[in-house]
Amino acid sequence: MRFMWLSVAAALATMALKSLAAWLTGSVGLLSDALESGVNLVAAIVGLLALRLAAKPADFNHDFGHGKAEYLSAAVEGTMIFAAATAILWTSIDRLLSPQPVEEAGLGLALSAGSSVINLAVGMVLIREGRKHRSITLVADGKHLLTDVWTSAGVLAGVALVAISGWDVLDPIVAIVVALNILRIGYGLVKQSVVGMLDAALPTEDVAVVNAVLDRYRASEPVEFLPPRTRESGRQRFVYLTVRAPGDWSVRAGHDLLDRLEADLQDALPGVTVFTHLEPLGYRKRGTAPSA
């Protein structure tokens, strides 16, 4: 939550600086940059609300918690990016047909550069902490801010070229390129959120960790495992395992094995929730083919 408040503060500061730069210069490129910062602010507020909801524990009608609220945040952020890009394209095409000179370019460039430094610092912090805490909301917001840095760099270059060359048409051209790049980022965020909402499996590296633990048990215990099933929901990770043990084992022996297995998986993947099902070796459900 602290880091999302930091994102809100950064969005407010950069939006103010870029809006002032756009007003002083009359540059549609700087205006497009300011509009994207407005999207950053809305996205940060949505992310703040999503993190608050995702942190709520399981309740009577949400047995697995509220982790998917983070995917909703990423989807909203992606949609807002699309809206901003559309506004930028509309303004840029109008300015392309009727170019206007850029005024006070030096001061405008300085203000925009200052806002980019803020976004760079905050974006790197958000991505680092998002990966540390497995928060798609923090990572998405951090990547958005870093995208804003590259966007600003392109706008700064375009405005500088206009000031040097006097080619006013370069300003709306740069803004159009910025809008297309923003659309690309928005598509990526929406795609990521949709995949998450559809219960995507854990990342390959996490599945490899699960299989490494199972391999240790295969080597030391007379057990077999069906292929593990996994899914993630925001910061939450789930693993579903079917364990096959000797049919003459006692209930206590099988239960103890599952307890140890679940504890080892939770040590290997901190915070993971493990669901296990015990079957006797050689057991086959009616209508299924024998396992290899």
Secondary structure, DSSP 8 states (H G I E B T S, - for coil): -HHHHHHHHHHHHHHHHHHHHHHHH--HHHHHHHHHHHHHHHHHHHHHHHHHHHTS--BTTBTT-STTHHHHHHHHHHHHHHHHHHHHHHHHHHHHHS-----SHHHHHHHHHHHHHHHHHHHHHHHHHHHHHT-HHHHHHHHHHHHHHHHHHHHHHHHHHHHHH--TTHHHHHHHHHHHHHHHHHHHHHHHHHHHHTT----HHHHHHHHHHHHHHHHHSS-EE---EEEEETTEEEEEEEEEE-TTS-HHHHHHHHHHHHHHHHHHSTT-EEEEEEEETT---TT-----
